[in-house]
Amino acid sequence: MPRTKKRTFYRLGVEERRWLKFSRGQGKKEQPVIEENKRDQKTSRPERRPRFLTFALVGIFSGLIVVLLLLGFGFARYRLSLSGPSISTYNQSSIIVPQLKPQALELPEITAKSFIALDKTSGVVLASRNENTRLLPASITKVVTALVALDMFKLNDVVTVNEIVTTGQRVGLLKGEKMSVENLLYAMLVESGNDAAYALADFDPLGRAHFIQQMNEKVSKLGLKDTFFINPAGFDDLGQFSTAADIAQLGIIAMSNPSFARIVGTQQSVIFSADQKVEHRLTNINQLLGKIPGIRGIKTGYTEAAGENLVTDVIRDNNEIITVVLSSKDRFGDTEKLVNWAYVNFEWVQLQANRDQEPKHKP
């Protein structure tokens, strides 16, 4: 009787996710042998794979390509901002992005150690330097203090000031003074009152420490891994830090809140205690408000150790950008240079998703 030739065939092991080799002889039970690291061995590939597996793989890869085209529009190098489209618009077949003009001028000298200019809609970085370097945020911290307060409290909630803060910038709140959350937000964001920041943090029923914990959980959920807070006002405590890149994203998120945007765009205001007996006159520290076209806000920051900080939101011709300067010697001058340079040297164009062209940008 002639001998039956031994045959070898392969089957995909689902659990192990490896090819299983089976040897089958006459009258013998199949015995699997796991073959590992086949990529590094000079062995032939299986002669035949199941057709359903081939079709499934083709379908998966095709689906991934479609998803990437729709979400990324072919521009893998560019991040989409956390807020998504706001002023400029795009649809499934096009996106509006900034392109550097052919005859663009060099970026003027910026004194800040770290800065970034970012197109709000597409996330394209227009200019940057050391944008991921951790630095002291100073009173830009109050952006997150405000976001957490808006999450936790109602604008008409009444807060009793229990502690007088005498360090740094303050609006002069009195001990025992009662004031609405909305007016405290004005005091904190317009005149950068440290006393208002602590009054809001202390209004947390679980205490100040819990409020600060909520600040850190907020930035963590937003994916901002280079930002951490020890206090709600922006004092230079050890372990308090952020980056220009993170702050730019915070600016985008904060300005999407109508209450926040309204407050930081205010140049002057008068706020009163809940009983209308005490008034506080506020003047926005941001000197660019009303000075450069299209500015909407948002927040200043300064300590001797941090230097001059500023995050700014500007919109011109329906194109919105966010700029951040940290550890600057002239935050207002640096920001004005960045904003004017961006709008003079970039043009916003609509690109189709099926184009191979990528938007130009400054290295």
Order of alpha helices (4+ residues) and beta strands (2+ residues): beta-beta-beta-alpha-beta-beta-beta-alpha-beta-beta-alpha-alpha-alpha-alpha-alpha-beta-beta-beta-beta-beta-alpha-beta
